[in-house]
């Protein structure tokens, strides 16, 4: 079922985009910097 695989990829892309937005909003810095 190629549709399932495509959905998985799109979900991963969405998750990555959401995570990137959270990082930008909260301005999260690597723990190693502290």
Beta strands, then each sheet from edge to edge (+ up, - down):
end
